[in-house]
Amino acid sequence: MRNRTIVIGAGISGLLFAREMKSRGANVQVLEKSRGVGGRMSTKRIGDAVFDQGAQFFNVRDEYFEALVECWGRHGAMARWGGEDSNRWVARPSMTGLAKALAKCLPVRMRHKVSSLKRHDCGCWEIDVEGEGMLHADRLILSSPVPQSLALLDAGGVMLPTGVREDLERCDYYPCLALMLVLDRPSNVPENGLELTDGPIRWVVDNVSKGIKQGAKAAITVHLDRSFSEDHYGDSEAEVFEQVLPALRPLLGDALVESRALHRWRFSEPRTQHRQRCVWLPELGLGFCGDAFGGPRVEGAAISGLALARTIAASLEV
C-alpha cells in the first residue's frame, strides 16, 4: 500500500477514509477546495458571532460509529447536546472542531480546487488543480457530492462502466438556504433548537445556548425548508430574509437583527441514495464515498468513508 492515494474533499467521509488508510500504511493526501475542513460540518464567523451553518448535530445508530463518537467524546472533541441521555452529539468547540481534530495528522491541502480528472493508460490519475498545476496518484477517492465528482471526471474525459455511471447519476440532492442572524439580545429560540413542519423554516437554533463560545448575545442559524430553498435558491439575501421574517418574528421576540448572512448549500442532503455504502472500481483505481452512499447526514457519510477504506484494504491484502 505504498502507492499514492489522493482524496478529493475534506468532509468527514474523506477524512475518515484517509485516516483509516493511513493507519494501514497507505500514502494518502487530501485536497480541499475551501479554506477550511469539515464540508457541511462547517462553522462561520460574522464579526464576533460564531455559527454552525451546516450540520447542527448528529445521531448515532451504528455500533462501530458509536464507539468512535464516544472515544472522541472522551478526548473532548464531542459532547452530548441536551443531557447525558441525549442521542444528539455536537462537536466542540463547534461542529467543524471534529473535522479539525481528524485532519491534524493528515496531509490536507487547503484551497486546492480541482478542475478536471484524467486517467492515463499507464494506470495513473492526473489531477488538475487550479493555480497549482498537475498532481498524480495511483488511486483516486471522490468524497465530494456525486454530481460534482461526475463533472470532474467528465472534464477529463473519463468513461465509467455504463451501469456504474447510471447508478451514480441517480444520486440527487436537496438544496438548503441557511440564514445566520446576529441579534442585539437573547431570542425566544428554545435551548435545544426547534424543528418546524409548516412554513418556510425547517430548523432554527441559537448557537449561544448550544454552547458555542460567542462574542454576541445571540447567533441564530435558520435552515429553510427544502421546497422554499429550491424555489428561492437564486434569491438575494435581502429577499430571502424579508420572505421568512414573518415566520421568524415570534422566535426573535424583541431582539433586533444587527447583521446577517446567507449561505447556499447546493448539495445539502441526498434526495436519492445509492444502493451501496461505497463504490470501488479497482480496474480504475477509483472510489466514491459520502452521505449519498452510507445514508443521509453525518453518520452515513462517516460510515461510507470507513466502508470504502476497508473495501480497498481488503482487496490489496489478497
C-alpha positions in Angstrom: 0.0 0.0 0.0 2.9 2.4 -0.7 1.3 3.8 -3.8 -0.1 7.3 -3.5 -3.8 7.8 -2.9 -5.5 11.2 -3.3 -8.8 12.1 -1.7 -10.9 14.9 -3.0 -13.0 16.5 -0.3 -12.1 17.1 3.4 -15.6 16.4 4.8 -16.0 13.7 7.5 -16.2 10.9 4.8 -13.0 11.8 3.1 -11.1 12.5 6.4 -12.2 9.2 8.0 -11.3 7.3 4.8 -7.8 9.0 4.8 -7.2 8.3 8.5 -8.2 4.6 8.1 -6.0 4.1 5.1 -3.0 6.0 6.7 -3.3 3.7 9.8 -2.8 0.8 7.4 0.3 2.3 5.9 -1.1 4.0 2.8 0.4 7.2 1.4 -2.7 9.5 1.4 -3.2 13.1 0.6 -6.4 15.1 0.9 -7.3 18.0 -1.4 -10.0 20.6 -0.3 -11.2 23.5 -2.4 -12.2 25.7 0.5 -10.1 27.3 3.2 -11.4 25.0 6.0 -12.1 21.3 6.6 -15.5 19.8 7.5 -17.6 20.2 4.4 -21.2 20.5 5.6 -20.0 20.4 9.2 -18.6 23.9 8.8 -18.6 26.9 11.1 -18.8 30.6 10.1 -18.0 33.9 11.8 -19.8 37.1 11.4 -17.9 39.7 13.3 -17.6 38.3 16.8 -20.5 35.8 16.4 -19.9 32.1 15.6 -22.3 29.9 13.8 -22.7 26.2 12.9 -24.0 26.9 9.4 -24.4 23.4 8.2 -25.0 20.2 10.2 -26.2 21.2 13.7 -25.8 17.8 15.4 -25.9 14.1 14.6 -27.5 11.0 16.0 -25.7 7.7 16.4 -27.2 4.3 15.4 -24.3 2.2 14.1 -22.4 0.4 16.9 -18.9 0.9 15.4 -19.6 4.6 14.8 -21.0 4.9 18.3 -17.7 3.6 19.7 -15.8 6.2 17.7 -18.0 9.0 18.8 -17.7 8.0 22.5 -13.9 7.9 22.1 -14.0 11.4 20.5 -16.1 12.5 23.4 -13.6 11.2 26.0 -11.0 13.4 24.2 -13.1 16.5 24.3 -13.9 16.6 20.6 -17.6 15.7 21.0 -20.3 16.2 23.6 -24.0 15.2 24.1 -26.4 18.1 23.4 -29.4 18.1 25.7 -28.2 16.0 28.6 -26.5 12.7 29.4 -29.3 10.6 27.9 -29.5 12.6 24.7 -28.6 10.9 21.3 -27.7 14.3 19.9 -24.0 14.8 19.5 -22.2 18.0 18.7 -18.5 18.7 18.1 -16.6 21.1 20.3 -15.9 23.9 20.2 -18.2 23.9 17.2 -19.1 21.4 14.5 -16.0 22.0 12.5 -14.0 21.1 15.5 -14.3 17.3 14.9 -13.1 17.7 11.3 -10.1 19.8 12.5 -9.2 17.1 15.0 -9.4 14.3 12.4 -7.3 16.4 10.0 -4.5 17.0 12.4 -2.4 14.0 11.5 -3.2 14.1 7.8 -1.6 15.9 4.8 -4.5 18.2 3.8 -4.0 20.8 1.1 -6.5 23.7 1.5 -7.7 25.9 -1.3 -6.8 23.3 -3.8 -9.7 23.4 -6.3 -9.7 20.5 -8.8 -10.8 21.4 -12.3 -10.5 18.0 -14.0 -9.5 14.4 -13.6 -7.9 12.3 -16.2 -6.9 8.6 -16.3 -3.9 7.6 -18.3 -3.3 4.2 -19.9 -0.4 3.6 -17.6 -2.9 3.5 -14.7 -2.0 6.9 -13.3 -4.5 9.6 -12.4 -3.8 13.2 -13.3 -5.4 15.8 -11.1 -5.5 19.3 -12.5 -5.6 21.8 -9.6 -6.4 25.4 -10.4 -3.3 27.6 -9.9 -1.2 24.6 -8.7 -0.6 22.5 -11.8 -0.9 18.8 -12.0 -0.8 16.2 -9.3 -0.6 12.4 -9.9 -1.9 9.4 -8.0 -2.4 5.7 -8.4 -5.7 5.7 -6.6 -8.3 8.5 -6.5 -11.1 8.8 -4.0 -14.1 11.2 -4.6 -15.9 12.1 -1.4 -17.5 15.3 -2.7 -21.2 15.4 -3.8 -21.7 12.9 -6.6 -22.7 15.5 -9.3 -19.5 17.5 -8.6 -17.4 14.3 -8.8 -19.0 13.2 -12.1 -18.4 16.7 -13.5 -14.7 16.5 -12.7 -14.5 13.1 -14.4 -16.4 14.4 -17.5 -14.0 17.3 -17.7 -11.1 14.9 -18.1 -13.0 12.6 -20.5 -13.1 9.6 -18.1 -15.6 7.0 -19.0 -17.2 4.9 -16.3 -18.8 1.5 -16.8 -22.4 2.0 -18.0 -24.2 0.5 -15.1 -22.0 2.3 -12.6 -22.5 5.6 -14.3 -26.3 5.2 -14.4 -26.4 4.4 -10.6 -24.3 7.4 -9.8 -26.3 9.7 -11.9 -29.4 8.8 -9.9 -27.8 10.4 -6.8 -29.6 13.7 -6.4 -29.6 16.3 -3.6 -31.9 18.7 -1.8 -30.6 22.3 -1.6 -30.8 24.3 1.7 -30.7 28.0 2.3 -29.1 28.8 5.7 -29.7 32.3 7.2 -27.4 33.5 10.0 -28.5 36.3 12.2 -26.7 38.3 14.9 -29.1 39.7 17.5 -28.7 42.5 20.0 -30.2 40.5 22.8 -31.3 36.9 23.6 -34.0 35.4 21.5 -37.1 33.2 22.2 -35.5 30.2 20.4 -35.7 27.1 22.7 -32.4 26.0 24.3 -32.2 22.8 22.2 -33.3 24.3 19.0 -36.7 24.0 17.2 -37.7 21.9 14.2 -40.7 23.1 12.3 -43.0 21.3 9.9 -45.1 24.2 8.5 -43.9 27.3 6.7 -40.5 28.2 5.2 -38.4 27.4 8.2 -37.3 23.8 8.9 -34.8 24.3 11.7 -33.7 27.2 14.0 -31.1 27.2 16.8 -29.3 29.8 18.9 -25.6 29.0 18.8 -25.2 30.7 22.2 -27.5 28.3 24.0 -26.0 25.5 22.0 -22.7 26.1 23.8 -20.5 27.7 21.2 -18.3 30.4 22.7 -19.6 33.8 21.5 -18.9 37.5 21.3 -22.6 38.0 20.6 -25.7 37.9 22.7 -27.5 35.7 20.2 -26.3 34.0 17.0 -29.2 32.3 15.2 -28.9 29.7 12.4 -32.0 29.2 10.4 -32.3 26.3 7.9 -35.0 26.9 5.4 -37.5 24.3 4.2 -36.5 22.1 1.2 -39.3 23.4 -1.0 -38.6 27.0 -0.1 -34.9 26.5 -0.6 -35.4 25.0 -4.0 -37.9 27.7 -5.1 -35.8 30.6 -3.8 -32.3 29.4 -4.2 -31.4 32.2 -6.6 -32.9 35.0 -4.5 -30.8 37.6 -2.8 -30.0 37.6 0.9 -32.4 40.5 1.4 -35.2 38.8 -0.5 -34.9 35.6 1.5 -34.8 37.4 4.8 -37.9 39.5 4.0 -39.8 36.5 3.0 -39.1 34.4 6.1 -39.2 37.3 8.6 -42.9 36.9 9.4 -42.3 33.3 10.5 -39.2 34.3 12.4 -40.7 37.2 14.4 -42.2 35.1 17.3 -38.8 33.4 17.7 -36.8 36.7 17.7 -39.0 38.3 20.3 -37.9 41.9 21.0 -34.4 41.3 19.6 -33.2 43.3 16.6 -31.1 41.9 13.8 -27.7 43.6 13.9 -26.2 41.7 10.9 -26.9 38.7 8.8 -25.6 36.4 6.1 -26.9 33.8 3.8 -25.2 30.5 2.8 -26.4 28.4 -0.1 -25.9 24.7 0.4 -26.5 23.4 -3.2 -25.9 19.7 -2.1 -27.4 19.8 1.4 -28.6 16.2 1.8 -29.3 13.3 -0.6 -32.7 13.2 -2.2 -31.8 9.8 -3.8 -29.4 7.4 -2.1 -27.0 4.9 -3.8 -27.8 1.2 -3.1 -24.3 0.6 -1.8 -22.3 2.1 1.1 -19.5 3.0 -1.2 -18.3 2.3 -4.8 -14.8 0.9 -5.5 -13.7 0.3 -9.1 -10.3 -1.5 -8.8 -9.8 -1.6 -12.5 -9.7 2.2 -12.5 -8.3 2.8 -9.0 -11.3 4.9 -8.4 -13.6 5.1 -5.4 -16.7 7.1 -4.3 -18.0 7.7 -0.7 -20.2 10.2 1.1 -23.6 10.6 2.5 -25.2 9.6 -0.8 -23.9 6.1 -0.1 -23.8 5.4 3.6 -27.1 7.3 4.3 -28.0 10.9 4.8 -26.5 13.1 7.5 -23.1 12.9 9.3 -23.2 9.3 10.4 -24.0 8.0 6.9 -21.1 9.9 5.4 -18.7 8.6 8.1 -19.8 5.0 7.7 -19.3 5.3 3.9 -15.8 6.6 4.2 -14.8 3.8 6.6 -16.5 1.2 4.4 -14.6 2.3 1.3 -11.3 2.2 3.2 -11.9 -1.4 4.4 -13.0 -2.5 0.9 -9.8 -1.2 -0.7 -7.6 -2.5 2.1 -9.1 -6.0 1.8 -8.6 -6.0 -2.0 -5.0 -5.0 -1.6 -4.2 -7.6 1.0 -5.5 -10.5 -1.1 
